[in-house]
């Protein structure tokens, strides 16, 4: 009889809502989990009270989750290291840990973005910063609104890696009665879905903040998926990824839920707030605010048209009045739907 696999040890870098939630997922799946966070009070609360009242008020964390302010201590001995820091800060967090990462550890990116200046996807940033083989890197993406998962509401997700062994290890680490991972070799497609859906959610939020209804929302979501697909195919992604969990699944959740920070920030912008005020009112990182620029730069370099993404960039960063957004969302020549 084959003995049961030994419990995995996991580290989560980032003590925000998604990092803390994924730590709970890992613990519920049987892992011993250490969270790294900068804020000593949050770390203390996670370890001793099994709560993170700042980011997940009212949620009790599993006893198997502890926390530390020392990132090297967090990753020591880890089989799986999950990275849940803001995408534009990832390189600064990870590079000092290159010599601390266990030789056999795999790293899973929970981040949804494209790095400014380099236009690199987060899996590329992770591999470069930690100086590890890309085969040791996975990405996780799907309809994964943190608070719903923290309340143990059922959901599924996609774990993508160029290595089937890496993807399967991460899937084993996080699979539970309420969290169902599917594996996928299409890292490019899964990552682009995660990054660009935030931009589309901003557009939906802005339009709803201006009082537009469900026809507009459905149109922006559907044409947003076309933009994501068009960019993904230009980078060699698999077309089957986009109508799946990482594509349409995550896009629907992020664009429709009031728990989505990108959607919420967009609503604030649509109602007339400045970007700075909207960021404060949203109360957390909305990755699409910065990533929209790098996504558009990447698309432009490839000659890919992304009118919704372009409109969001113009509103957030170039001073376009929000009342002019609607005219730009669908600003392409008349043609057949599928092109």
Buried (B, 14 or more C-beta within 10 A) or exposed (E): EEEEEEEBBBBBBBBBBBBBBBBBBBBBBBBBBBBBBEBEEBBEBBBEEBBBEBBBEEBEBBEBBBBBBEBEEBBBEBBBBBBBBBBBEBBEBBEEBEEBBBEEBBBBBBBBBBBBEBBBBBBBBBBBBBEBEBBBBBBBBBBBBBBBBBEBEEBBBBBBBBBEEBBBBBBBBBBBEBBBBBBBBBBBBBBBBBBBBBBBBBBBBBBBBBEBEEEBBEBBBEBBBBBBBBBBBBBEBBEEBBEBBBBBBBBBBBBBBEBBBBBBBBBBBBBEBEBEEBBEEBEBBBBBBBBBBBBBBBBBEEEBBBBBBBBBBBBBBEEBEBEEBBEBBEEEEEEEEEE
